[in-house]
Amino acid sequence: MDKSIYSLVLSDDVVAKVDELAYQMHSSRSNIINQILAERFSCITPEMRIQTIFSGMESLMPLMQQFRILEQNSANIRALQSQLNYKYKPTVQYSVELFKKPENNCVGKLRIQLRTQNQTLLLSLEQFFRLWILLEQRYLHISAEYQLSPGRLERSLRNPDTEETEFGELLGDYVRRFDRYLKAWFAGNSAQELETAFCEEIQNIQKMI
């Protein structure tokens, strides 16, 4: 949906209410006015599409009790946190960023990050990240892009050609599955055991991001 600049004459009281709502929603005055008008005339904006996706993702929260939703200053980002059962209980953050305009069938990025100075933990985490990338490339046959750095994995998200709510559910399910395998890795499961479980599970999944 293209955007242009328009001049509007608005009541100061109305603008004050718009600004208050924009602050609450971590958005801008223009975006809020655009959304209000879009809802009035039944138009779907990129912001509305993103919120519908995140609503679908959050609908799985009753099944994701090991996660905590983190507050964000951006309406196009949702972040979850999960705790590893490893010595001092480090936390893993899963951050989903969705683009207002898809780029080459890429609709966003998932960032997985663990902040720690423990080199043993970082090494084991990198080994798992590399294993996960290998499993996805071997069994999913999708064109995801990955960026790996110490304590961090970034993965592109493709458009699975689904409704927004279902796409959000796929996102939530992906994060939940990744977290489960990560914890199994730190619980002592071998790469071969995880590969066997991954292969068996993927056979029953019809749509993937």
Residue frames as a rotation matrix with the C-alpha (Angstrom) as fourth column:
MET 1
0.582 0.813 0.000 0.00
0.813 -0.582 0.000 0.00
0.000 0.000 -1.000 0.00
ASP 2
-0.325 -0.735 0.595 1.67
0.725 -0.598 -0.342 3.21
0.607 0.320 0.727 -1.22
LYS 3
0.295 0.352 -0.888 1.76
0.856 -0.511 0.082 6.35
-0.425 -0.785 -0.452 0.92
SER 4
-0.142 -0.287 0.947 1.76
0.649 -0.749 -0.129 10.06
0.747 0.597 0.293 0.06
ILE 5
-0.815 -0.188 -0.548 1.91
0.545 -0.569 -0.616 13.30
-0.196 -0.801 0.566 2.01
TYR 6
-0.022 0.870 0.493 -1.40
0.667 -0.354 0.655 15.14
0.745 0.343 -0.573 2.63
SER 7
-0.928 -0.183 0.325 -2.27
-0.076 -0.761 -0.645 18.31
0.365 -0.623 0.692 4.54
LEU 8
-0.074 0.917 -0.391 -5.09
0.705 0.326 0.630 18.04
0.705 -0.229 -0.671 7.08
VAL 9
-0.527 0.029 0.849 -6.66
-0.491 -0.826 -0.276 20.58
0.694 -0.563 0.450 9.40
LEU 10
-0.085 0.416 -0.905 -7.49
0.532 0.787 0.312 18.87
0.843 -0.455 -0.288 12.70
SER 11
0.766 0.414 0.492 -8.78
-0.230 -0.538 0.811 19.94
0.601 -0.734 -0.317 16.09
ASP 12
-0.243 -0.894 0.376 -6.08
-0.723 -0.092 -0.685 20.29
0.647 -0.439 -0.624 18.75
ASP 13
0.051 0.337 0.940 -8.12
-0.906 0.412 -0.099 18.11
-0.421 -0.846 0.326 21.09
VAL 14
0.953 0.296 -0.072 -8.34
-0.292 0.820 -0.493 15.38
-0.087 0.490 0.867 18.45
VAL 15
0.396 -0.886 -0.243 -4.61
-0.301 0.124 -0.945 15.54
0.867 0.448 -0.218 17.80
ALA 16
-0.249 -0.463 0.851 -3.91
-0.947 -0.068 -0.314 15.29
0.203 -0.884 -0.422 21.53
LYS 17
0.492 0.509 0.706 -5.96
-0.633 0.766 -0.111 12.09
-0.597 -0.392 0.700 21.71
VAL 18
0.932 -0.207 -0.297 -4.21
-0.139 0.554 -0.821 10.73
0.334 0.807 0.487 18.62
ASP 19
0.048 -0.986 0.159 -0.81
-0.591 -0.157 -0.792 11.47
0.805 -0.056 -0.590 20.11
GLU 20
-0.054 0.010 0.998 -1.79
-0.963 0.262 -0.055 9.80
-0.262 -0.965 -0.005 23.38
LEU 21
0.837 0.416 0.355 -2.85
-0.301 0.893 -0.335 6.64
-0.457 0.174 0.873 21.51
ALA 22
0.721 -0.633 -0.280 0.28
-0.232 0.160 -0.959 6.73
0.652 0.757 -0.031 19.35
TYR 23
-0.159 -0.794 0.587 2.45
-0.896 -0.133 -0.424 6.84
0.415 -0.593 -0.690 22.46
GLN 24
0.211 0.337 0.918 0.61
-0.769 0.636 -0.057 3.89
-0.603 -0.694 0.393 23.99
MET 25
0.909 0.234 0.344 0.99
0.019 0.803 -0.596 1.84
-0.416 0.549 0.725 20.81
HIS 26
-0.028 -1.000 -0.007 4.63
0.177 -0.012 0.984 2.82
-0.984 0.026 0.177 20.16
SER 27
0.076 0.152 0.985 3.58
0.987 0.126 -0.095 4.33
-0.139 0.980 -0.141 16.85
SER 28
-0.925 -0.375 -0.067 3.47
0.353 -0.909 0.221 7.71
-0.144 0.180 0.973 15.11
ARG 29
-0.370 0.807 -0.460 0.66
-0.261 -0.566 -0.782 10.21
-0.891 -0.169 0.421 14.70
SER 30
-0.332 0.213 -0.919 0.48
-0.942 -0.134 0.309 9.53
-0.057 0.968 0.245 10.95
ASN 31
-0.880 -0.047 -0.473 0.29
-0.142 0.976 0.166 5.76
0.453 0.213 -0.865 11.44
ILE 32
-0.767 0.630 -0.126 -2.51
0.358 0.256 -0.898 6.03
-0.533 -0.734 -0.422 14.00
ILE 33
-0.179 0.718 -0.673 -4.59
-0.586 -0.627 -0.513 8.34
-0.790 0.303 0.533 11.80
ASN 34
-0.505 -0.087 -0.859 -3.95
-0.826 0.336 0.452 6.05
0.249 0.938 -0.242 8.83
GLN 35
-0.964 0.126 -0.234 -5.09
0.177 0.961 -0.212 2.99
0.198 -0.245 -0.949 10.83
ILE 36
-0.545 0.808 -0.222 -8.23
0.105 -0.197 -0.975 4.72
-0.832 -0.555 0.023 12.12
LEU 37
-0.085 0.494 -0.865 -9.23
-0.863 -0.471 -0.184 5.78
-0.499 0.731 0.466 8.61
ALA 38
-0.713 -0.235 -0.660 -8.37
-0.583 0.722 0.372 2.34
0.389 0.651 -0.652 7.21
GLU 39
-0.907 0.421 -0.026 -10.60
0.348 0.711 -0.611 0.66
-0.238 -0.563 -0.791 9.78
ARG 40
-0.299 0.831 -0.470 -13.41
-0.260 -0.544 -0.797 3.11
-0.918 -0.116 0.379 9.02
PHE 41
0.244 0.357 -0.902 -13.24
-0.932 -0.169 -0.320 2.31
-0.267 0.919 0.292 5.30
SER 42
0.781 0.132 0.611 -12.35
-0.159 0.987 -0.010 -1.40
-0.605 -0.089 0.792 5.67
CYS 43
0.644 -0.680 -0.350 -8.86
-0.482 -0.006 -0.876 -1.08
0.594 0.733 -0.331 4.21
ILE 44
0.891 -0.422 -0.167 -6.06
0.433 0.678 0.595 -3.42
-0.138 -0.602 0.786 5.30
THR 45
0.706 -0.704 0.075 -2.83
-0.664 -0.695 -0.276 -1.57
0.246 0.145 -0.958 6.07
PRO 46
0.046 -0.779 -0.626 0.59
-0.089 0.621 -0.779 -3.22
0.995 0.092 -0.041 6.51
GLU 47
-0.711 -0.297 0.637 0.42
-0.607 -0.198 -0.770 -2.31
0.355 -0.934 -0.040 10.20
MET 48
0.215 0.880 0.423 -2.93
-0.957 0.277 -0.088 -4.06
-0.194 -0.386 0.902 10.57
ARG 49
0.660 -0.036 -0.750 -1.59
-0.363 0.859 -0.360 -7.13
0.658 0.510 0.554 8.75
ILE 50
-0.416 -0.900 -0.130 1.39
-0.205 0.232 -0.951 -7.29
0.886 -0.369 -0.282 11.10
GLN 51
-0.551 0.252 0.796 -0.80
-0.835 -0.161 -0.527 -6.98
-0.005 -0.954 0.299 14.19
THR 52
0.603 0.789 -0.119 -3.04
-0.795 0.606 -0.013 -9.80
0.062 0.102 0.993 12.93
ILE 53
0.298 -0.595 -0.746 0.03
-0.139 0.746 -0.651 -12.02
0.944 0.298 0.139 12.47
PHE 54
-0.727 -0.621 0.292 1.26
-0.339 -0.045 -0.940 -11.25
0.597 -0.782 -0.177 15.98
SER 55
-0.068 0.794 0.605 -2.21
-0.993 0.007 -0.121 -11.93
-0.100 -0.608 0.787 17.39
GLY 56
0.749 0.293 -0.595 -2.11
-0.446 0.886 -0.126 -15.37
0.490 0.359 0.794 15.77
MET 57
-0.183 -0.914 -0.363 1.35
-0.041 0.376 -0.926 -15.94
0.982 -0.155 -0.106 17.25
GLU 58
-0.756 -0.126 0.642 0.21
-0.589 -0.294 -0.752 -14.87
0.284 -0.947 0.148 20.73
SER 59
0.339 0.941 0.009 -2.86
-0.885 0.315 0.342 -17.11
0.319 -0.124 0.940 20.54
LEU 60
0.410 -0.275 -0.870 -0.46
0.067 0.960 -0.272 -20.02
0.910 0.053 0.412 21.16
MET 61
-0.295 -0.622 0.725 0.76
-0.648 -0.427 -0.630 -18.57
0.702 -0.656 -0.277 24.46
PRO 62
0.530 0.494 0.689 -1.34
-0.842 0.403 0.359 -21.01
-0.100 -0.770 0.630 26.56
LEU 63
0.973 -0.227 -0.050 0.81
0.209 0.949 -0.235 -23.74
0.101 0.219 0.971 24.94
MET 64
0.178 -0.946 0.269 4.00
0.408 -0.178 -0.896 -21.70
0.896 0.269 0.354 25.46
GLN 65
0.945 0.325 -0.017 4.00
0.140 -0.358 0.923 -21.24
0.294 -0.875 -0.384 29.21
GLN 66
0.358 -0.891 -0.279 7.81
0.867 0.206 0.454 -21.44
-0.347 -0.404 0.846 29.31
PHE 67
-0.396 -0.479 0.783 7.95
0.782 -0.623 0.015 -18.11
0.481 0.618 0.621 27.47
ARG 68
0.054 0.371 -0.927 7.58
0.680 -0.694 -0.237 -14.55
-0.731 -0.618 -0.290 28.68
ILE 69
0.474 0.178 0.862 6.54
0.809 -0.474 -0.347 -11.75
0.347 0.862 -0.369 26.33
LEU 70
-0.399 -0.691 -0.602 8.93
0.807 -0.577 0.127 -8.79
-0.436 -0.435 0.788 26.43
GLU 71
0.635 0.611 -0.473 7.83
0.356 -0.775 -0.523 -5.20
-0.686 0.163 -0.709 25.91
GLN 72
-0.276 -0.692 0.667 9.02
0.940 -0.049 0.338 -3.59
-0.201 0.721 0.664 22.70
ASN 73
-0.248 0.125 -0.961 9.21
0.067 -0.987 -0.145 -0.02
-0.966 -0.100 0.237 21.44
SER 74
-0.792 -0.021 -0.610 8.26
-0.594 -0.202 0.778 -1.06
-0.140 0.979 0.147 17.92
ALA 75
0.150 0.966 0.211 4.87
-0.777 0.247 -0.579 -2.24
-0.612 -0.077 0.787 16.67
ASN 76
0.644 0.087 -0.760 6.46
-0.673 0.537 -0.509 -4.55
0.364 0.839 0.404 14.08
ILE 77
-0.468 -0.811 -0.352 8.54
-0.411 0.552 -0.725 -6.53
0.782 -0.194 -0.592 16.62
ARG 78
0.776 0.562 0.288 7.51
-0.534 0.341 0.773 -9.17
0.336 -0.754 0.565 19.15
ALA 79
-0.315 -0.938 -0.141 10.04
-0.581 0.309 -0.753 -10.66
0.750 -0.155 -0.643 21.55
LEU 80
0.854 0.508 -0.107 9.78
-0.268 0.608 0.748 -13.73
0.445 -0.610 0.656 23.77
GLN 81
-0.164 -0.916 0.365 12.14
-0.892 -0.020 -0.451 -14.95
0.421 -0.400 -0.814 26.45
SER 82
0.840 0.343 -0.421 12.82
-0.176 0.905 0.386 -18.49
0.514 -0.250 0.820 27.62
GLN 83
0.389 -0.689 0.611 15.14
-0.905 -0.161 0.395 -19.82
-0.174 -0.706 -0.686 30.32
LEU 84
0.197 -0.440 -0.876 17.76
-0.433 0.763 -0.481 -22.50
0.880 0.474 -0.040 29.76
ASN 85
0.983 0.066 0.173 18.31
-0.183 0.477 0.860 -25.20
-0.025 -0.876 0.481 32.35
TYR 86
0.416 -0.909 -0.006 22.03
0.572 0.267 -0.776 -24.54
0.707 0.319 0.631 32.48
LYS 87
-0.496 -0.735 -0.462 23.95
0.799 -0.177 -0.575 -23.60
0.340 -0.654 0.675 35.64
TYR 88
-0.838 0.064 -0.541 23.02
0.293 -0.784 -0.547 -19.95
-0.460 -0.617 0.639 36.28
LYS 89
0.026 0.971 0.237 19.77
0.761 0.134 -0.634 -20.16
-0.648 0.197 -0.736 34.24
PRO 90
-0.854 -0.337 -0.397 20.65
0.017 -0.780 0.625 -17.96
-0.520 0.527 0.672 31.23
THR 91
0.194 0.980 -0.034 17.79
0.115 -0.057 -0.992 -16.66
-0.974 0.189 -0.124 29.11
VAL 92
-0.737 -0.295 0.609 17.29
0.605 0.113 0.788 -16.93
-0.301 0.949 0.095 25.36
GLN 93
-0.190 0.667 -0.720 15.49
-0.200 -0.744 -0.637 -14.14
-0.961 0.023 0.275 23.54
TYR 94
-0.465 0.188 0.865 13.44
0.837 0.412 0.360 -14.78
-0.289 0.892 -0.349 20.40
SER 95
-0.297 0.298 -0.907 12.70
-0.093 -0.954 -0.283 -11.57
-0.950 0.000 0.311 18.49
VAL 96
-0.169 0.352 0.921 10.39
0.925 0.378 0.025 -11.59
-0.339 0.856 -0.390 15.45
GLU 97
-0.440 0.018 -0.898 10.54
-0.162 -0.985 0.060 -8.56
-0.883 0.171 0.436 13.18
LEU 98
0.075 0.551 0.831 8.00
0.849 0.403 -0.343 -8.29
-0.524 0.731 -0.437 10.34
PHE 99
-0.898 -0.435 -0.063 8.48
0.311 -0.730 0.609 -5.98
-0.311 0.527 0.791 7.37
LYS 100
-0.092 0.876 -0.474 5.73
-0.236 -0.482 -0.844 -3.66
-0.967 0.034 0.251 6.20
LYS 101
0.638 0.229 -0.735 6.72
-0.756 0.005 -0.655 -4.50
-0.146 0.973 0.176 2.64
PRO 102
0.729 -0.351 0.587 8.07
0.201 0.930 0.307 -8.00
-0.654 -0.106 0.749 1.79
GLU 103
0.287 -0.734 -0.615 11.49
-0.890 -0.442 0.113 -8.13
-0.355 0.515 -0.780 0.14
ASN 104
-0.376 -0.432 -0.820 12.09
-0.791 0.610 0.041 -10.97
0.482 0.664 -0.571 -2.34
ASN 105
0.286 0.647 -0.707 9.51
-0.091 0.752 0.652 -13.19
0.954 -0.123 0.274 -0.61
CYS 106
-0.592 -0.470 -0.655 11.15
0.654 0.196 -0.731 -12.38
0.472 -0.861 0.191 2.74
VAL 107
0.333 0.851 0.406 8.53
0.317 -0.506 0.802 -11.00
0.888 -0.138 -0.438 5.13
GLY 108
0.795 -0.074 0.602 10.72
-0.542 -0.532 0.651 -10.59
0.272 -0.844 -0.463 8.19
LYS 109
-0.185 -0.910 -0.370 13.46
-0.311 0.412 -0.857 -11.95
0.932 -0.043 -0.359 10.40
LEU 110
0.934 0.312 -0.177 13.73
0.044 0.391 0.919 -14.10
0.356 -0.866 0.352 13.50
ARG 111
-0.023 -0.958 0.287 16.63
-0.497 -0.237 -0.834 -13.30
0.867 -0.162 -0.471 15.83
ILE 112
0.867 0.190 -0.461 17.65
0.241 0.649 0.721 -15.75
0.437 -0.736 0.517 18.54
GLN 113
0.068 -0.854 0.516 20.09
-0.272 -0.513 -0.814 -14.40
0.960 -0.085 -0.267 21.07
LEU 114
0.792 0.032 -0.610 21.71
0.552 0.390 0.737 -15.44
0.261 -0.920 0.292 24.32
ARG 115
0.484 -0.620 0.617 23.82
-0.420 -0.783 -0.458 -12.84
0.768 -0.038 -0.640 26.12
THR 116
0.962 -0.272 0.021 26.60
0.121 0.497 0.859 -14.47
-0.244 -0.824 0.511 28.05
GLN 117
0.408 -0.902 -0.138 30.38
-0.903 -0.378 -0.204 -14.26
0.132 0.208 -0.969 28.46
ASN 118
0.248 -0.256 0.934 30.64
-0.423 0.839 0.342 -17.97
-0.872 -0.480 0.100 29.24
GLN 119
-0.295 -0.476 -0.828 32.80
-0.939 -0.014 0.343 -19.32
-0.175 0.879 -0.443 26.41
THR 120
-0.948 -0.007 0.317 31.78
-0.005 1.000 0.009 -22.94
-0.317 0.007 -0.948 27.02
LEU 121
-0.077 0.997 0.025 28.13
0.342 0.050 -0.938 -21.98
-0.937 -0.063 -0.344 26.74
LEU 122
0.269 0.134 -0.954 28.76
-0.670 -0.685 -0.285 -19.89
-0.692 0.716 -0.094 23.62
LEU 123
-0.711 -0.603 -0.363 30.62
-0.688 0.489 0.536 -22.74
-0.146 0.631 -0.762 21.94
SER 124
-0.785 0.480 0.393 27.86
0.373 0.871 -0.318 -25.24
-0.495 -0.103 -0.863 22.69
LEU 125
0.187 0.884 -0.429 25.25
0.066 -0.447 -0.892 -22.75
-0.980 0.138 -0.142 21.49
GLU 126
-0.065 -0.293 -0.954 27.13
-0.895 -0.407 0.186 -22.22
-0.442 0.865 -0.236 18.21
GLN 127
-0.955 -0.284 0.088 27.32
-0.233 0.899 0.370 -25.97
-0.184 0.333 -0.925 17.70
PHE 128
-0.348 0.906 0.241 23.55
0.536 0.403 -0.742 -26.19
-0.769 -0.128 -0.626 18.11
PHE 129
0.261 0.424 -0.867 22.94
-0.405 -0.768 -0.497 -23.25
-0.877 0.480 -0.028 15.76
ARG 130
-0.487 -0.537 -0.689 25.06
-0.849 0.108 0.517 -24.92
-0.203 0.837 -0.508 13.08
LEU 131
-0.918 0.226 0.327 23.25
0.217 0.974 -0.065 -28.22
-0.333 0.012 -0.943 13.62
TRP 132
-0.031 0.984 -0.173 19.86
0.307 -0.155 -0.939 -26.51
-0.951 -0.082 -0.297 13.31
ILE 133
0.098 -0.018 -0.995 20.85
-0.779 -0.623 -0.065 -24.76
-0.619 0.782 -0.075 10.08
LEU 134
-0.842 -0.484 -0.240 22.08
-0.532 0.669 0.518 -28.07
-0.090 0.564 -0.821 8.69
LEU 135
-0.687 0.641 0.342 18.82
0.438 0.741 -0.508 -29.83
-0.579 -0.200 -0.790 9.61
GLU 136
0.239 0.812 -0.533 16.68
-0.055 -0.536 -0.842 -27.15
-0.969 0.231 -0.084 8.02
GLN 137
-0.094 -0.343 -0.935 18.72
-0.922 -0.323 0.212 -27.11
-0.374 0.882 -0.286 4.84
ARG 138
-0.939 -0.343 -0.004 18.70
-0.326 0.889 0.322 -30.90
-0.107 0.304 -0.947 4.62
TYR 139
-0.751 0.652 0.102 15.02
0.616 0.748 -0.247 -31.58
-0.237 -0.123 -0.964 5.38
LEU 140
-0.040 0.811 -0.584 12.95
0.279 -0.552 -0.786 -28.42
-0.959 -0.194 -0.205 4.84
HIS 141
-0.417 -0.209 0.884 14.10
0.894 0.078 0.440 -27.57
-0.161 0.975 0.155 1.30
ILE 142
0.787 0.617 0.025 13.31
0.614 -0.779 -0.125 -23.87
-0.058 0.114 -0.992 1.71
SER 143
0.097 -0.779 0.620 15.39
0.685 -0.399 -0.609 -20.84
0.722 0.484 0.495 0.82
ALA 144
0.957 0.170 -0.235 15.94
0.290 -0.578 0.763 -19.28
-0.006 -0.798 -0.602 4.23
GLU 145
0.226 -0.907 0.356 18.99
0.070 -0.350 -0.934 -17.10
0.971 0.237 -0.015 4.82
TYR 146
0.796 -0.019 -0.605 21.03
0.591 0.240 0.770 -17.30
0.130 -0.971 0.202 8.02
GLN 147
0.238 -0.775 0.585 23.49
-0.297 -0.632 -0.716 -15.04
0.925 -0.003 -0.380 9.80
LEU 148
0.727 -0.071 -0.683 25.53
0.571 0.615 0.544 -16.53
0.382 -0.785 0.488 12.62
SER 149
0.000 -0.734 0.679 27.54
-0.337 -0.640 -0.691 -14.59
0.942 -0.229 -0.247 15.20
PRO 150
-0.830 -0.401 -0.387 28.64
0.177 0.468 -0.866 -15.32
0.529 -0.787 -0.318 18.81
GLY 151
-0.826 0.519 -0.221 25.53
0.285 0.045 -0.957 -16.02
-0.487 -0.853 -0.185 20.87
ARG 152
-0.115 0.779 -0.616 23.18
-0.459 -0.592 -0.663 -15.05
-0.881 0.207 0.425 18.04
LEU 153
-0.747 0.016 0.665 21.38
0.551 0.575 0.605 -16.58
-0.373 0.818 -0.438 15.07
GLU 154
-0.294 0.664 -0.687 19.33
-0.524 -0.714 -0.465 -14.58
-0.799 0.223 0.558 12.57
ARG 155
-0.715 0.151 0.682 17.02
0.521 0.766 0.377 -16.31
-0.466 0.625 -0.626 10.10
SER 156
-0.849 0.456 -0.265 14.90
-0.525 -0.682 0.509 -14.86
0.052 0.572 0.819 7.31
LEU 157
-0.425 0.811 0.403 11.17
0.122 0.492 -0.862 -15.59
-0.897 -0.317 -0.308 7.27
ARG 158
-0.995 0.095 0.025 9.47
0.021 -0.050 0.999 -16.40
0.096 0.994 0.047 3.98
ASN 159
-0.346 0.938 -0.016 5.82
-0.916 -0.341 -0.209 -15.98
-0.201 -0.058 0.978 3.06
PRO 160
-0.868 -0.024 0.496 4.13
-0.036 0.999 -0.015 -19.38
-0.495 -0.031 -0.868 3.45
ASP 161
-0.770 0.621 -0.149 1.07
-0.311 -0.160 0.937 -18.23
0.558 0.767 0.316 1.40
THR 162
-0.446 0.649 -0.616 -1.34
0.847 0.529 -0.055 -18.45
0.291 -0.546 -0.786 4.33
GLU 163
0.576 0.662 0.480 -3.80
0.328 -0.725 0.606 -16.14
0.749 -0.192 -0.635 6.05
GLU 164
-0.027 -0.653 0.757 -2.22
-0.482 -0.655 -0.582 -13.76
0.876 -0.380 -0.297 8.55
THR 165
0.477 0.269 0.837 -3.57
-0.879 0.152 0.452 -15.54
-0.005 -0.951 0.309 11.63
GLU 166
0.991 -0.120 0.053 -2.31
0.123 0.991 -0.046 -18.91
-0.047 0.053 0.997 10.44
PHE 167
0.355 -0.912 0.205 1.07
0.184 -0.147 -0.972 -17.39
0.917 0.382 0.115 9.61
GLY 168
0.065 -0.273 0.960 1.26
-0.840 -0.535 -0.095 -16.10
0.539 -0.800 -0.264 13.18
GLU 169
0.801 0.273 0.533 0.48
-0.532 0.733 0.423 -19.56
-0.276 -0.623 0.732 14.51
LEU 170
0.823 -0.563 -0.076 3.25
0.385 0.653 -0.652 -21.00
0.417 0.508 0.754 12.32
LEU 171
0.090 -0.794 0.601 5.66
-0.309 -0.596 -0.741 -18.44
0.947 -0.119 -0.299 13.77
GLY 172
0.282 0.094 0.955 4.70
-0.956 -0.064 0.288 -19.34
0.088 -0.994 0.072 17.32
ASP 173
0.970 0.112 0.216 4.99
-0.133 0.988 0.083 -23.04
-0.204 -0.109 0.973 16.59
TYR 174
0.570 -0.822 -0.009 8.43
0.228 0.169 -0.959 -22.55
0.789 0.544 0.284 15.03
VAL 175
-0.055 -0.583 0.810 9.75
-0.693 -0.562 -0.451 -20.67
0.719 -0.586 -0.374 18.07
ARG 176
0.533 0.338 0.776 8.31
-0.821 0.431 0.376 -23.29
-0.207 -0.837 0.507 20.40
ARG 177
0.985 -0.168 -0.033 9.89
0.148 0.932 -0.332 -26.12
0.087 0.322 0.943 18.40
PHE 178
0.286 -0.933 0.219 13.28
-0.022 -0.235 -0.972 -24.42
0.958 0.274 -0.088 18.21
ASP 179
0.029 -0.240 0.970 13.27
-0.916 -0.395 -0.070 -23.79
0.400 -0.887 -0.231 21.96
ARG 180
0.826 0.347 0.445 12.38
-0.505 0.806 0.308 -27.42
-0.252 -0.479 0.841 22.65
TYR 181
0.812 -0.576 -0.093 15.29
0.387 0.651 -0.653 -28.73
0.437 0.494 0.752 20.56
LEU 182
0.105 -0.789 0.605 17.67
-0.347 -0.599 -0.722 -26.18
0.932 -0.134 -0.337 22.08
LYS 183
0.241 0.049 0.969 16.80
-0.970 -0.016 0.242 -27.34
0.027 -0.999 0.044 25.58
ALA 184
0.986 0.081 0.143 17.12
-0.080 0.997 -0.013 -30.97
-0.143 0.002 0.990 24.54
TRP 185
0.504 -0.863 0.035 20.62
0.146 0.045 -0.988 -30.18
0.851 0.503 0.149 23.27
PHE 186
-0.206 -0.596 0.776 21.65
-0.670 -0.493 -0.556 -28.68
0.713 -0.634 -0.298 26.60
ALA 187
0.551 0.435 0.712 20.01
-0.812 0.478 0.336 -31.62
-0.194 -0.763 0.616 28.39
GLY 188
-0.233 -0.810 0.538 22.57
-0.564 0.564 0.603 -33.90
-0.792 -0.163 -0.588 26.73
ASN 189
0.696 0.502 0.514 20.79
0.142 0.605 -0.783 -35.15
-0.704 0.618 0.350 23.60
SER 190
-0.368 -0.896 0.249 23.23
0.390 0.095 0.916 -35.93
-0.844 0.434 0.314 20.78
ALA 191
-0.525 0.098 -0.845 23.17
-0.684 -0.640 0.351 -34.43
-0.506 0.762 0.403 17.30
GLN 192
-0.928 0.162 -0.336 22.06
-0.110 0.742 0.661 -37.81
0.356 0.651 -0.671 15.92
GLU 193
-0.596 0.743 -0.304 19.16
0.750 0.379 -0.541 -38.01
-0.287 -0.551 -0.784 18.39
LEU 194
-0.234 0.498 -0.835 18.00
-0.054 -0.864 -0.500 -34.51
-0.971 -0.072 0.229 17.49
GLU 195
-0.728 -0.069 -0.682 18.27
-0.667 -0.157 0.728 -35.21
-0.157 0.985 0.068 13.77
THR 196
-0.894 0.421 -0.151 16.17
0.368 0.884 0.289 -38.36
0.255 0.203 -0.945 14.10
ALA 197
-0.320 0.799 -0.509 13.50
0.701 -0.162 -0.695 -36.49
-0.637 -0.579 -0.508 16.09
PHE 198
-0.392 0.099 -0.915 13.59
-0.380 -0.923 0.064 -33.54
-0.838 0.373 0.399 13.67
CYS 199
-0.913 -0.017 -0.408 13.18
-0.394 0.302 0.868 -35.74
0.108 0.953 -0.282 10.61
GLU 200
-0.709 0.683 -0.176 10.23
0.695 0.719 -0.015 -37.64
0.116 -0.133 -0.984 12.13
GLU 201
-0.232 0.636 -0.736 8.50
0.501 -0.570 -0.651 -34.44
-0.834 -0.520 -0.186 13.24
ILE 202
-0.611 -0.080 -0.787 8.92
-0.465 -0.769 0.439 -32.57
-0.640 0.635 0.433 9.96
GLN 203
-0.970 0.240 0.027 7.14
0.177 0.630 0.756 -35.35
0.165 0.738 -0.654 8.08
ASN 204
-0.261 0.929 -0.261 3.92
0.964 0.235 -0.128 -34.40
-0.058 -0.285 -0.957 9.89
ILE 205
-0.153 0.148 -0.977 4.18
0.236 -0.955 -0.181 -30.64
-0.960 -0.258 0.112 9.25
GLN 206
0.346 0.422 0.838 2.40
0.881 0.161 -0.444 -29.45
-0.322 0.892 -0.316 6.13
LYS 207
0.729 -0.054 0.683 3.35
0.309 -0.864 -0.397 -25.74
0.611 0.500 -0.613 6.13
MET 208
0.262 -0.733 -0.628 6.62
0.917 -0.013 0.399 -24.17
-0.300 -0.680 0.669 7.26
ILE 209
0.938 0.011 -0.347 8.08
-0.031 -0.993 -0.115 -20.69
-0.346 0.119 -0.931 7.36
